[in-house]
Amino acid sequence: MPKSGQTAPGHEGFEALLRQARADPDVLGIVLTGSHAQGLATPGSDYDVRVILRDEAGARARTRYPAQAFPNVDLGVMLLGEFVAYAAWDTPFAWDRYSFAHAQVLQDRGGVVRALVEEKGRVPAHVQFSFVGAALDAFINSVYRARKCTTKGNTLCARLEASEAVQHALAAIFALEGRIRPYPNSLQHELRTYPLQMFPMTGDELLRLIEAIVESGDTVALRQLFSVVVDRTRQAGHGEVTDSWGTDIAWLLR
């Protein structure tokens, strides 16, 4: 993001939006998400911005922020009540919660927007345990199906199931720390910039395993990931989920 008082080429729309929104008494919050918030922007990256309006401002206030007026800005304008509901857990837009994991709150008039952003960027504490358990069960199921495909000589099936297993493993691993699984284009940056605190591998070690599994369907790498995830989740109290698979676990570890 350009420093205050500076406008980099191609960023005039973002600067114009900031000037207008900061001067608008109906604007409670300005939230920057996406690549610019994460430090992953390239010269062609646009700015992902949410402008949060007072509920009392009503629909008319939105008309002051037409998307075409701010080039190179992916703009979302919401009333506060709409923003509270957006990406709530167990709603259709919950997939977008990672957008808020490293969002920058550029304005918080009234002191409510920052807390909402922080809440949206995490797995809620009251569902964390059950979410990890469900992700773990899905992970074991995908590994089981990958193994069955391998025994049948169906290489494509095995690789697809193994790739699914990686996604479920990451969901469980991150949720153990209350974190949202990163989007694929952010995974490498996330693991290196914000390392997992309770996982017995470095970010680069985990990335090497994932690359081996996804790129070539490496069964040894998948078995290693399986072993580590099962051990780590058992330590966190999820042994019952693993044990429910009975003797299949021993088969998957062989």
N, C-alpha and C positions, 0 to 999 in steps of 0.2 A: 504494500500500500504506500502511495507517495507520502512523504513527510508533510506536515502541516505547512500550508503556504505554497506548496509545490504541486504542479499538475504535470504528470508524465504524459507523453503522447498516447492518445487512445483512452485516457482515463478522465476526460473532461465530463462525461456523463455522470460518473460516480461522484466527482467533486461537486457538480451542480446539484445532485440529489442531496448530498450532505448539507450544503448551504441552505437549501430550501427546507429540508426536514428539521434542521436544528433551529431554524427561525420560526417554525410552525408550532404554536402553542397546543395544537391538537395532537402532536406527535409525542408519545410517551417513550418510545424506544426505537433505536436503530440497531439492527443486528446484522453483522457480516458473517456469512458462512462460506462454505466452499473452499476452493483452492487458495484464494487470497487470505482467508483466515488461517489456513493451515501452513502457509508458507510454501505451497506447492505450485503457485501460479507460474504460467509461462507467458511470453509476450502476447499470446492470443487469448488468454483467459479472460472471461468476463467476470463481473462482480455479482455475487449472489447476496442480495440484501433483502431483509424483512423490515418493513416500516410498520410500527405498531401504533395505532391511533386510540385515543380515548373512545370508550363505547359511546359517550354522548355526542361524539363528532358525527356519527351516522354515516350513511352511504355517500352523502354529498362530499365529504372530505376526501374520499378515494379519488374523486375526479380530478383532484389537484395533482395526482401522481400518475399520469398516463405513461405507460411503459415506453412509448416512442419518444418521450421527451428526454429520456436518459439513456443515450446509446451506450452499448457495452455493459449494461446493467440488467441482470435477471432479477426483476423486482417483484416482490410480493407485498401487498398492502393489506393489513388485517386490523380489525378492531381488537381490543384487548381480550374480550371474551372469546373471540375466534382463535386468538393465539393461545389462550389457555387450553382450549380443546384440541388444538392441532398436535398431531403425532402423539396423542395420549396412548398409553399402553393398551394393547388389545383393540386398537382401532385400525382402519385400513391404512392410515399414514404412519403407523408406528415404525415402518421400515426407514423413515426419514430421520429417526432420532439421532443417528450418528452425525448428521449435519450439524448438530448442536454440541457435539462432544468438545470441539475446539473453537467454537464460535467466538467472535469478538463483539462484545456489547459496546457500541460506540456512543450510545446515549441511553440513559435510564432515568428519565424524569419521573419521579414518584417512587423509585426504588423497588419496583416489582418485576421488571423485565429480566434482570440478571438472575434472580432466583428461579424464574421460570425456565430460562435457558439452561441453567445448571441441572435442573431436574430432568429436562428433556434429553440431555446428553448422557444419561446413565440408565442402567437397569434399576427400576424402582426396588427399594429394599424389601418391600413386602412380597414381591414376586420372585426375588432373586433365587431362592433355594429351589422353588418349583421349576423355574425356567432352566436352571442348570440341569436338573434332573431330566427334564424333557429333552434338552439338547443332547445330553449324554446318551439317553436311550436311542435317539435318532442316529447318533454317531455309531453306536454299536450295531444298529440295524443295517446301516449303510456298509460298514466293514464286513458284516456277515454276508450281505448280498454280493459285495465285491468278491469275497472269497468263493462263494458258490459259482459266480460267473467264471472265475479263474479255473475252478475244477472242471467246468464244462467246456473250457477252451474258448469261451466267448470274450475275447480281449476287449472289444469296444465296450461291452456291458461292464466289465470289470473296471475299466478306466473311468467310465461315467459314474459308477457307484463310488469309486474311490474319491473322485472329485467332490461328490456330495458329502462324503464322510469328512473331508477337510473343512467344509463350510460348517458342519455341525460341531466339529471339534473346536473350531475357532469361536463359535458362539458360546460354547460351554467354558472354554478357557478364559475368555474375556469377562464373561458374566460372573465367574468366581470372584472377580475383583470389582464387581458392580459396573463393569464397562460394556459398552456396545461393541459388537463385532464390527471392525472397520469395513468400509467399502473396499473392493479388491484393489482399486487404484491408489488407496491410501495405506494398505496393509504394511508394505515395507517401511514407509515413513513412520507409521505408528509404532511398529515394533522397535525401531531404532531410536526414535525420538522420545517415546513414552514407554519404556520397557515394562513388560509384565513383572510384577513384584513377587509373585508367588508360584511361578512356573519354573520347573527345574531345568530350563534350557535358556540360552541367550536368544535374542531375537534372530540373529543370523543362523543359529543352529536350527531353530524352528523353520525359518524360511527355506533352508536347504532341504529339509525333510519334505516340506510342502511342494517345492519345485520338483523333487524327484517323483513324488506321487502323481502330481498333475501332468508333468511333461511325459513321463514314460510308464506310469502305472506301477512304479517300483513296489513290489510286494513286501520287500524287506523294510523299506522306509515306512510303509503303511503299518506294518506290524509294530515297528518301533514307536510310531506316533500313538498307536492303539495302547500299547503298554504304558506309556508315560501318562496319557490322559486318564486311563483307568486308575492308575496309582494315585494321581493327583486328586481326582474327584473322590476317590475313596477316603483319602485323608480329610477331605472337606465334608464328609458325612453322607456321601452318595453311594456307599457300597451296596445298599439294598437294590439299587437300580441294576448294577452290574451283576449281582448275585441272582437276580431274577432270570438271567439268561442261562443259568445252570452250567452244564458241561460244555456249552458252546464257547464259553470264554476260554477254556483251556485249548479248545480246537483252534480258536482264532489266534492264540498266542504261540502256537507251534509253528 
